[in-house]
């Protein structure tokens, strides 16, 4: 098994309380932590609404770990109300992605 740290940066837009929405995304990330998903982090620049989410995923290959981490990030955003047109929402547009092998 290997561990991969995936960091994705997002430019967000939308209505509502941005800081509260980031808190909701972080709560979902923490809820999704397992043996295979750990060290979740979220940082946000309130003035520019730029968000960076980092997740460490364990899998049998580098590609599978990236896929797993990416899925957790997407799931947390959606679970917190991202991309929900009927409600106050935020749209996460990917701006950057960094994946590092933590160990093999």
DSSP file (Angstrom, degrees, kcal/mol; ACC not computed):
  #  RESIDUE AA STRUCTURE BP1 BP2  ACC     N-H-->O    O-->H-N    N-H-->O    O-->H-N    TCO  KAPPA ALPHA  PHI   PSI    X-CA   Y-CA   Z-CA
    1    1 A X              0   0    0      0, 0.0     2,-0.3     0, 0.0    59,-0.2   0.000 360.0 360.0 360.0 146.1    0.0    0.0    0.0
    2    2 A X  E     -A   59   0A   0     57,-2.9    57,-2.1    59,-0.1     2,-0.4  -0.885 360.0-136.8-124.6 159.3    1.1    3.6   -0.7
    3    3 A X  E     -AB  58 103A   0    100,-1.9    99,-3.4    -2,-0.3   100,-1.2  -0.959  18.6-172.2-116.7 133.9    0.0    6.9    0.7
    4    4 A X  E     -AB  57 101A   0     53,-2.7    53,-2.9    -2,-0.4     2,-0.6  -0.990  15.0-146.4-127.8 134.1   -0.6    9.9   -1.6
    5    5 A X  E     -AB  56 100A   0     95,-2.9    95,-2.5    -2,-0.4     2,-0.5  -0.898  17.6-167.7 -99.8 121.1   -1.3   13.5   -0.5
    6    6 A X  E     -AB  55  99A   0     49,-3.2    49,-2.4    -2,-0.6     2,-0.5  -0.940   5.0-173.6-111.5 126.3   -3.6   15.3   -2.9
    7    7 A X  E     -AB  54  98A   0     91,-3.1    91,-2.7    -2,-0.5     2,-0.4  -0.981   3.3-174.7-118.4 128.8   -4.1   19.1   -2.7
    8    8 A X  E     -AB  53  97A   0     45,-2.8    45,-2.7    -2,-0.5     2,-0.4  -0.984  10.5-152.3-124.9 133.8   -6.6   20.8   -4.9
    9    9 A X  E     -AB  52  96A   0     87,-2.0    86,-3.5    -2,-0.4    87,-1.4  -0.842  15.0-169.5-104.5 142.0   -7.1   24.6   -5.1
   10   10 A X  E     -AB  51  94A   0     41,-3.4    41,-2.7    -2,-0.4     2,-0.5  -0.983  22.8-146.8-133.7 140.6  -10.5   26.1   -6.0
   11   11 A X  E     -AB  50  93A   0     82,-2.1    82,-2.3    -2,-0.4     2,-0.3  -0.928  33.8-161.2 -94.8 128.5  -11.8   29.5   -6.9
   12   12 A X  E     - B   0  92A   0     37,-2.2     2,-0.3    -2,-0.5    80,-0.2  -0.772  16.5-179.9-113.8 157.4  -15.4   29.6   -5.5
   13   13 A X  E     + B   0  91A   0     78,-1.0    78,-2.6    -2,-0.3     2,-0.3  -0.980  27.4  92.8-146.8 156.4  -18.4   31.8   -6.2
   14   14 A X  E     - B   0  90A   0     -2,-0.3     2,-0.2    76,-0.2    76,-0.2  -0.898  60.8 -71.3 149.3-177.3  -21.8   31.9   -4.8
   15   15 A X  S    S+     0   0    0     74,-1.1     2,-0.2    -2,-0.3    -2,-0.1  -0.626  77.0  45.2-106.9 165.6  -24.2   33.4   -2.3
   16   16 A X  S    S-     0   0    0     -2,-0.2     2,-0.9    72,-0.1    -2,-0.1  -0.491 101.3 -27.1 101.0-170.2  -24.4   32.9    1.4
   17   17 A X     >  -     0   0    0      1,-0.2     4,-2.3    -2,-0.2     5,-0.2  -0.737  51.7-167.1 -87.8 102.6  -21.8   32.9    4.2
   18   18 A X  H  > S+     0   0    0     -2,-0.9     4,-2.4     1,-0.2     5,-0.2   0.897  86.4  50.5 -59.4 -45.2  -18.6   31.7    2.7
   19   19 A X  H  > S+     0   0    0      1,-0.2     4,-2.0     2,-0.2    -1,-0.2   0.909 111.3  48.4 -62.2 -42.5  -16.8   31.0    6.0
   20   20 A X  H  > S+     0   0    0      1,-0.2     4,-1.9     2,-0.2    -1,-0.2   0.885 110.1  52.5 -65.0 -38.2  -19.8   29.0    7.2
   21   21 A X  H  X S+     0   0    0     -4,-2.3     4,-2.3     2,-0.2    -2,-0.2   0.914 107.4  51.4 -64.4 -42.0  -19.8   27.0    4.0
   22   22 A X  H  X S+     0   0    0     -4,-2.4     4,-2.4     1,-0.2    -1,-0.2   0.894 107.6  53.7 -60.8 -39.5  -16.1   26.2    4.4
   23   23 A X  H  X S+     0   0    0     -4,-2.0     4,-2.4     1,-0.2    -1,-0.2   0.902 108.0  50.3 -60.9 -40.7  -16.8   25.0    7.9
   24   24 A X  H  X S+     0   0    0     -4,-1.9     4,-2.1     2,-0.2    -2,-0.2   0.910 109.4  50.2 -64.4 -42.5  -19.5   22.6    6.5
   25   25 A X  H  X S+     0   0    0     -4,-2.3     4,-2.4     1,-0.2    -2,-0.2   0.921 111.2  49.5 -61.5 -43.0  -17.0   21.3    3.9
   26   26 A X  H  X S+     0   0    0     -4,-2.4     4,-2.6     1,-0.2    -2,-0.2   0.903 108.0  53.2 -63.9 -40.7  -14.5   20.7    6.6
   27   27 A X  H  X S+     0   0    0     -4,-2.4     4,-2.0     1,-0.2    -1,-0.2   0.906 110.5  47.8 -59.2 -41.1  -17.0   18.9    8.7
   28   28 A X  H  X S+     0   0    0     -4,-2.1     4,-1.7     2,-0.2    -2,-0.2   0.897 109.3  53.0 -67.4 -40.1  -17.8   16.6    5.8
   29   29 A X  H  < S+     0   0    0     -4,-2.4     4,-0.5     1,-0.2     3,-0.2   0.932 110.6  47.4 -59.4 -44.9  -14.1   15.9    5.2
   30   30 A X  H >< S+     0   0    0     -4,-2.6     3,-1.0     1,-0.2    -1,-0.2   0.877 109.3  53.8 -64.2 -37.5  -13.7   14.9    8.8
   31   31 A X  H 3< S+     0   0    0     -4,-2.0    -1,-0.2     1,-0.2    -2,-0.2   0.816 107.2  52.7 -64.9 -30.4  -16.8   12.7    8.6
   32   32 A X  T 3< S+     0   0    0     -4,-1.7    -1,-0.2    -3,-0.2    -2,-0.2   0.492  80.4 119.4 -86.6  -4.3  -15.3   10.9    5.5
   33   33 A X    <   +     0   0    0     -3,-1.0     2,-0.2    -4,-0.5     5,-0.2  -0.396  34.5 153.8 -63.8 138.6  -11.9   10.1    7.3
   34   34 A X        -     0   0    0      3,-2.0     3,-0.1    -2,-0.1    -2,-0.0  -0.731  63.8 -75.8-143.0-169.7  -11.2    6.4    7.4
   35   35 A X  S    S+     0   0    0     -2,-0.2     3,-0.1     1,-0.2    -2,-0.1   0.857 135.8  42.4 -62.8 -34.1   -8.2    4.1    7.6
   36   36 A X  S    S+     0   0    0      1,-0.1    22,-2.6    21,-0.1     2,-0.4   0.600 115.2  52.2 -90.6 -12.9   -7.7    4.8    3.9
   37   37 A X  E    S+C   57   0A   0     20,-0.2    -3,-2.0    -5,-0.1     2,-0.3  -0.989  72.3 144.2-126.7 122.7   -8.4    8.6    4.1
   38   38 A X  E     +C   56   0A   0     18,-2.8    18,-2.6    -2,-0.4    -3,-0.1  -0.883  40.0  42.7-147.5 176.5   -6.6   10.8    6.6
   39   39 A X  E     -     0   0A   0     -2,-0.3     2,-0.2    16,-0.2    -1,-0.1   0.852  66.1-176.0  51.0  45.4   -5.0   14.2    7.3
   40   40 A X  E     +     0   0A   0     15,-0.1     2,-0.3    -3,-0.1    15,-0.2  -0.493   3.8 177.4 -72.8 140.9   -7.8   16.2    5.7
   41   41 A X  E     -C   54   0A   0     13,-2.4    13,-2.3    -2,-0.2     2,-0.4  -0.989  17.0-169.6-142.7 149.5   -7.2   19.9    5.7
   42   42 A X  E     +C   53   0A   0     -2,-0.3     2,-0.4    11,-0.2    11,-0.2  -0.979   6.2 179.9-139.5 128.2   -9.1   22.9    4.3
   43   43 A X  E     -C   52   0A   0      9,-2.6     9,-2.9    -2,-0.4     2,-0.4  -0.974   7.9-171.0-125.1 146.1   -7.7   26.4    4.1
   44   44 A X  E     -C   51   0A   0     -2,-0.4     2,-0.8     7,-0.2     7,-0.2  -0.995  24.3-144.3-140.0 140.9   -9.6   29.4    2.7
   45   45 A X  E  >> -C   50   0A   0      5,-2.7     4,-2.0    -2,-0.4     5,-1.1  -0.906  18.9-162.4-100.5 104.8   -8.8   33.0    1.8
   46   46 A X  T  45S+     0   0    0     -2,-0.8    -1,-0.2     1,-0.2   -28,-0.1   0.848  83.5  53.9 -61.8 -37.2  -11.9   34.8    2.8
   47   47 A X  T  45S+     0   0    0      1,-0.2    -1,-0.2    -3,-0.1    -2,-0.0   0.873 123.1  26.1 -67.7 -36.7  -11.3   37.9    0.8
   48   48 A X  T  45S-     0   0    0     -3,-0.4   -36,-0.2     2,-0.1    -1,-0.2   0.508  99.3-126.9-104.9  -6.6  -10.8   36.1   -2.5
   49   49 A X  T  <5 +     0   0    0     -4,-2.0   -37,-2.2     1,-0.2     2,-0.5   0.865  53.9 154.6  58.6  39.2  -12.9   33.0   -1.8
   50   50 A X  E   < -AC  11  45A   0     -5,-1.1    -5,-2.7   -39,-0.2     2,-0.4  -0.863  22.5-168.1 -96.8 129.8   -9.9   30.7   -2.7
   51   51 A X  E     -AC  10  44A   0    -41,-2.7   -41,-3.4    -2,-0.5     2,-0.4  -0.947  11.8-166.1-121.7 138.3  -10.1   27.3   -1.1
   52   52 A X  E     -AC   9  43A   0     -9,-2.9    -9,-2.6    -2,-0.4     2,-0.4  -0.994   7.6-169.6-122.6 127.3   -7.4   24.6   -0.9
   53   53 A X  E     -AC   8  42A   0    -45,-2.7   -45,-2.8    -2,-0.4     2,-0.4  -0.960   2.0-169.5-118.0 132.6   -8.4   21.1    0.2
   54   54 A X  E     +AC   7  41A   0    -13,-2.3   -13,-2.4    -2,-0.4     2,-0.3  -0.975   7.6 173.8-126.1 136.8   -5.8   18.5    1.1
   55   55 A X  E     -A    6   0A   0    -49,-2.4   -49,-3.2    -2,-0.4     2,-0.5  -0.997  22.7-144.5-140.1 140.1   -6.3   14.7    1.7
   56   56 A X  E     -AC   5  38A   0    -18,-2.6   -18,-2.8    -2,-0.3     2,-0.4  -0.939  25.0-172.0-103.6 127.4   -4.0   11.8    2.2
   57   57 A X  E     -AC   4  37A   0    -53,-2.9   -53,-2.7    -2,-0.5     2,-0.4  -0.936  14.3-148.4-122.3 143.9   -5.3    8.6    0.7
   58   58 A X  E     +A    3   0A   0    -22,-2.6     2,-0.3    -2,-0.4   -55,-0.2  -0.916  34.2 138.5-108.6 134.9   -4.0    5.0    0.9
   59   59 A X  E     -A    2   0A   0    -57,-2.1   -57,-2.9    -2,-0.4     6,-0.1  -0.941  62.7 -96.1-159.7 179.2   -4.4    2.6   -2.0
   60   60 A X  S    S+     0   0    0     -2,-0.3     2,-0.3   -59,-0.2   -57,-0.1   0.742 105.1  26.8 -79.3 -23.2   -2.6   -0.1   -3.9
   61   61 A X  S  > S-     0   0    0    -59,-0.1     4,-2.1     1,-0.1     5,-0.2  -0.925  79.0-115.6-135.2 162.3   -1.4    2.3   -6.6
   62   62 A X  H  > S+     0   0    0     -2,-0.3     4,-2.2     1,-0.2     5,-0.2   0.925 117.1  50.0 -58.4 -47.2   -0.6    6.0   -7.0
   63   63 A X  H  > S+     0   0    0      1,-0.2     4,-2.4     2,-0.2    -1,-0.2   0.896 110.0  49.4 -62.8 -42.3   -3.5    6.4   -9.5
   64   64 A X  H  > S+     0   0    0      1,-0.2     4,-2.4     2,-0.2    -1,-0.2   0.874 110.0  51.7 -66.2 -36.1   -6.0    4.6   -7.2
   65   65 A X  H  X S+     0   0    0     -4,-2.1     4,-2.6     2,-0.2    -2,-0.2   0.910 110.4  48.1 -66.1 -41.7   -5.0    6.8   -4.3
   66   66 A X  H  X S+     0   0    0     -4,-2.2     4,-2.9     2,-0.2     5,-0.2   0.931 112.2  49.4 -63.2 -44.8   -5.4   10.0   -6.3
   67   67 A X  H  X S+     0   0    0     -4,-2.4     4,-2.2     1,-0.2    -2,-0.2   0.914 112.2  48.3 -59.7 -43.7   -8.8    8.8   -7.5
   68   68 A X  H  X S+     0   0    0     -4,-2.4     4,-1.8     2,-0.2    -2,-0.2   0.928 113.8  45.8 -63.8 -46.5   -9.9    8.0   -3.9
   69   69 A X  H  X S+     0   0    0     -4,-2.6     4,-2.2     1,-0.2    -2,-0.2   0.910 112.2  51.5 -63.9 -42.9   -8.7   11.4   -2.6
   70   70 A X  H  X S+     0   0    0     -4,-2.9     4,-2.4     1,-0.2    -1,-0.2   0.901 108.8  51.7 -61.3 -41.2  -10.3   13.2   -5.4
   71   71 A X  H  X S+     0   0    0     -4,-2.2     4,-2.6    -5,-0.2    -1,-0.2   0.877 108.3  50.7 -63.4 -38.9  -13.6   11.4   -4.8
   72   72 A X  H  X S+     0   0    0     -4,-1.8     4,-2.4     2,-0.2    -1,-0.2   0.910 109.9  50.1 -66.0 -42.1  -13.5   12.3   -1.1
   73   73 A X  H  X S+     0   0    0     -4,-2.2     4,-2.1     2,-0.2    -2,-0.2   0.943 113.7  45.2 -61.5 -47.5  -12.9   16.0   -1.9
   74   74 A X  H  X S+     0   0    0     -4,-2.4     4,-2.6     1,-0.2     5,-0.2   0.919 111.9  52.1 -61.9 -44.4  -15.8   16.0   -4.4
   75   75 A X  H  X S+     0   0    0     -4,-2.6     4,-3.0     1,-0.2    -1,-0.2   0.913 109.5  49.2 -60.4 -43.7  -18.1   14.2   -2.0
   76   76 A X  H  X S+     0   0    0     -4,-2.4     4,-1.6     2,-0.2    -1,-0.2   0.914 111.3  49.3 -63.3 -42.9  -17.4   16.6    0.9
   77   77 A X  H  <>S+     0   0    0     -4,-2.1     5,-2.6     1,-0.2    -2,-0.2   0.938 115.5  43.3 -61.6 -46.5  -18.1   19.6   -1.4
   78   78 A X  H ><5S+     0   0    0     -4,-2.6     3,-1.6     1,-0.2    -2,-0.2   0.906 111.2  53.9 -67.7 -41.1  -21.4   18.2   -2.6
   79   79 A X  H 3<5S+     0   0    0     -4,-3.0    -1,-0.2     1,-0.3    -2,-0.2   0.791 106.3  54.4 -63.8 -26.8  -22.4   17.0    0.9
   80   80 A X  T 3<5S-     0   0    0     -4,-1.6    -1,-0.3    -5,-0.2    -2,-0.2   0.419 130.6 -92.3 -87.8   1.7  -21.9   20.6    2.1
   81   81 A X  T X 5S+     0   0    0     -3,-1.6     3,-1.0     1,-0.3     9,-0.3   0.490  71.4 152.7 104.9   3.6  -24.2   22.0   -0.5
   82   82 A X  T 3 <S+     0   0    0     -5,-2.6    -1,-0.3     1,-0.2     9,-0.2  -0.414  71.1  16.3 -64.0 142.9  -21.8   22.8   -3.4
   83   83 A X  T 3  S+     0   0    0      7,-1.3     2,-0.7     1,-0.2    -1,-0.2   0.820  86.3 136.6  63.1  34.9  -23.5   22.7   -6.8
   84   84 A X    X   -     0   0    0     -3,-1.0     3,-1.4     6,-0.2    -1,-0.2  -0.852  34.0-171.3-112.2  95.3  -27.0   22.8   -5.4
   85   85 A X  T 3  S+     0   0    0     -2,-0.7    -1,-0.1     1,-0.3     4,-0.1   0.767  78.9  57.6 -61.8 -29.2  -28.9   25.3   -7.6
   86   86 A X  T 3  S+     0   0    0      2,-0.1    -1,-0.3     0, 0.0     2,-0.2   0.679 109.3  45.8 -77.5 -15.3  -32.1   25.5   -5.4
   87   87 A X  S <  S-     0   0    0     -3,-1.4     2,-0.2    -6,-0.1    -3,-0.1  -0.642 108.1 -71.2-117.5 172.8  -30.2   26.6   -2.3
   88   88 A X  S    S+     0   0    0     -2,-0.2     2,-0.3   -74,-0.1    -1,-0.1  -0.514  72.7 173.9 -59.4 134.2  -27.6   29.1   -1.5
   89   89 A X        -     0   0    0     -2,-0.2   -74,-1.1    -4,-0.1     2,-0.4  -0.922  35.8-140.1-147.1 166.0  -24.5   27.5   -3.1
   90   90 A X  E     -B   14   0A   0     -2,-0.3    -7,-1.3    -9,-0.3     2,-0.5  -0.990  17.1-143.0-128.0 139.0  -20.9   27.8   -4.0
   91   91 A X  E     -B   13   0A   0    -78,-2.6   -78,-1.0    -2,-0.4     2,-0.7  -0.910  11.9-149.8-103.7 125.6  -19.4   26.6   -7.2
   92   92 A X  E     -B   12   0A   0     -2,-0.5     2,-0.6   -80,-0.2   -80,-0.2  -0.859  12.5-172.1 -98.7 112.6  -15.9   25.1   -6.9
   93   93 A X  E     -B   11   0A   0    -82,-2.3   -82,-2.1    -2,-0.7    -2,-0.0  -0.919  28.6-120.1-105.7 114.0  -13.8   25.6  -10.0
   94   94 A X  E     +B   10   0A   0     -2,-0.6   -84,-0.3   -84,-0.2     3,-0.1  -0.244  38.3 167.2 -56.8 134.2  -10.5   23.7   -9.9
   95   95 A X  E     +     0   0A   0    -86,-3.5     2,-0.3     1,-0.4   -85,-0.2   0.603  62.7   3.7-117.6 -27.2   -7.5   26.0  -10.1
   96   96 A X  E     -B    9   0A   0    -87,-1.4   -87,-2.0     2,-0.0    -1,-0.4  -0.990  52.1-165.2-157.5 159.4   -4.6   23.7   -9.1
   97   97 A X  E     -B    8   0A   0     -2,-0.3     2,-0.4   -89,-0.2   -89,-0.2  -0.954   5.8-179.6-152.0 132.8   -3.8   20.2   -8.2
   98   98 A X  E     -B    7   0A   0    -91,-2.7   -91,-3.1    -2,-0.3     2,-0.4  -0.998   3.7-173.1-133.4 129.0   -0.7   18.7   -6.5
   99   99 A X  E     -B    6   0A   0     -2,-0.4     2,-0.4   -93,-0.2   -93,-0.2  -0.989   5.7-176.0-125.5 128.3   -0.2   15.0   -5.7
  100  100 A X  E     -B    5   0A   0    -95,-2.5   -95,-2.9    -2,-0.4     2,-0.5  -0.970  28.8-122.6-124.8 136.7    2.7   13.7   -3.7
  101  101 A X  E     -B    4   0A   0     -2,-0.4   -97,-0.3   -97,-0.2     3,-0.1  -0.663  24.3-173.2 -72.5 121.9    3.8   10.2   -2.9
  102  102 A X  E     -     0   0A   0    -99,-3.4     2,-0.3    -2,-0.5   -98,-0.2   0.902  63.7 -29.1 -85.8 -45.9    4.0   10.1    0.9
  103  103 A X  E      B    3   0A   0   -100,-1.2  -100,-1.9     1,-0.1    -1,-0.4  -0.971 360.0 360.0-162.8 163.1    5.4    6.6    1.2
  104  104 A X              0   0    0     -2,-0.3    -1,-0.1  -102,-0.2  -100,-0.0   0.327 360.0 360.0-128.3 360.0    5.4    3.3   -0.7
